[in-house]
């Protein structure tokens, strides 16, 4: 395994005394590749400013100023994040959500194993289903 040595020992990151911010690595591995650059940028901003419950009061105009984006670009990016089930939005709040399970992330006709079992079980208990 590759040995990782700290490059600048007196600048090792530490959790902040106040505030709250972290990002799940799975965001980059499982979600970012399907998002626009603007959506990734807005997501990272929301993660940085949200509280322990993922809540942020920043409005679109404030986000646009801080990220040097147009306000409509912020709205489109947030809408994209909502569609991808990464944030929830109800003005004036945006909530960064826990990342969806991998089975919910994968699009198309693929079904998780638990979903298959559930579908088979339900079919067997419906009238006309096989015992």
Buried (B, 14 or more C-beta within 10 A) or exposed (E): EEEEEEEEEEEEEEEEEEEBEEEEEEBEEBBBEEBEEBBBBBBBBBBBBBEEEBBBEBEBEBBBEEBEBEBEBBBBBBEBBBEBBBBBBEEEEBBBBEBBEEEEBEEEEEEEEEEEEEEEEEEEEEEEEEE
